[in-house]
């Protein structure tokens, strides 16, 4: 089965954070289903998030979690992506 890189945004008080996850699924549709199920439980202490088009609203819409993109990848490409994302290059 192919691997997919899932990009999720989290917005709270106009602060935006991006989260990246690796999902193994039979196709992009299944990867989206898995990502949506994951996002529904993004905050364990909110038992009733409000579903919207591409994600969920938590804590009476104080925090928005959205699926931004899904791209087919490999585990090796995903590792390289994360390494580049979290490396400070001072040269």
SEVEXSE-910587 format. One record per residue (C-alpha): residue number from 1; residue in one letter; x, y, z. Coordinates in steps of 0.1 Angstrom, whole numbers. Example, Ala and Ser with C-alpha at 12.3 -4.5 7.8 and 13.67 -1.06 7.14 Angstrom:
<nodes>
<1, A, <123, -45, 78>>,
<2, S, <137, -11, 71>>,
</nodes>
This chain:
<nodes>
<1, X, <0, 0, 0>>,
<2, X, <12, 35, -7>>,
<3, X, <22, 61, 19>>,
<4, X, <7, 96, 20>>,
<5, X, <20, 128, 37>>,
<6, X, <-9, 145, 55>>,
<7, X, <-7, 182, 63>>,
<8, X, <-30, 194, 91>>,
<9, X, <-34, 230, 102>>,
<10, X, <-43, 240, 138>>,
<11, X, <-55, 275, 143>>,
<12, X, <-61, 291, 178>>,
<13, X, <-64, 328, 185>>,
<14, X, <-50, 335, 150>>,
<15, X, <-19, 314, 157>>,
<16, X, <-13, 289, 130>>,
<17, X, <6, 256, 134>>,
<18, X, <12, 229, 108>>,
<19, X, <15, 192, 116>>,
<20, X, <27, 165, 92>>,
<21, X, <19, 129, 95>>,
<22, X, <26, 97, 74>>,
<23, X, <-4, 76, 66>>,
<24, X, <-4, 42, 48>>,
<25, X, <-36, 36, 29>>,
<26, X, <-48, 19, -2>>,
<27, X, <-56, 52, -19>>,
<28, X, <-59, 89, -13>>,
<29, X, <-96, 86, -3>>,
<30, X, <-88, 61, 24>>,
<31, X, <-59, 83, 36>>,
<32, X, <-84, 112, 39>>,
<33, X, <-108, 90, 59>>,
<34, X, <-79, 80, 83>>,
<35, X, <-68, 116, 87>>,
<36, X, <-104, 128, 95>>,
<37, X, <-108, 101, 121>>,
<38, X, <-74, 111, 136>>,
<39, X, <-84, 148, 137>>,
<40, X, <-117, 140, 154>>,
<41, X, <-96, 130, 184>>,
<42, X, <-70, 157, 181>>,
<43, X, <-79, 170, 216>>,
<44, X, <-89, 142, 239>>,
<45, X, <-107, 164, 264>>,
<46, X, <-132, 178, 239>>,
<47, X, <-157, 149, 235>>,
<48, X, <-179, 166, 209>>,
<49, X, <-160, 185, 183>>,
<50, X, <-180, 202, 155>>,
<51, X, <-173, 187, 121>>,
<52, X, <-168, 211, 92>>,
<53, X, <-158, 207, 55>>,
<54, X, <-122, 196, 60>>,
<55, X, <-118, 191, 97>>,
<56, X, <-132, 199, 132>>,
<57, X, <-138, 228, 155>>,
<58, X, <-129, 223, 192>>,
<59, X, <-138, 241, 224>>,
<60, X, <-167, 260, 209>>,
<61, X, <-148, 270, 178>>,
<62, X, <-118, 283, 197>>,
<63, X, <-95, 259, 179>>,
<64, X, <-99, 249, 143>>,
<65, X, <-81, 217, 129>>,
<66, X, <-82, 213, 91>>,
<67, X, <-69, 189, 66>>,
<68, X, <-47, 210, 43>>,
<69, X, <-33, 185, 19>>,
<70, X, <-26, 149, 11>>,
<71, X, <4, 139, -11>>,
<72, X, <16, 105, -21>>,
<73, X, <52, 99, -8>>,
<74, X, <75, 72, 5>>,
<75, X, <88, 67, 40>>,
<76, X, <123, 78, 29>>,
<77, X, <109, 110, 13>>,
<78, X, <89, 118, 44>>,
<79, X, <120, 114, 66>>,
<80, X, <139, 137, 43>>,
<81, X, <111, 162, 44>>,
<82, X, <109, 162, 82>>,
<83, X, <147, 165, 84>>,
<84, X, <147, 196, 61>>,
<85, X, <118, 211, 80>>,
<86, X, <134, 207, 114>>,
<87, X, <170, 216, 105>>,
<88, X, <185, 250, 111>>,
<89, X, <211, 256, 84>>,
<90, X, <235, 284, 93>>,
<91, X, <256, 283, 62>>,
</nodes>
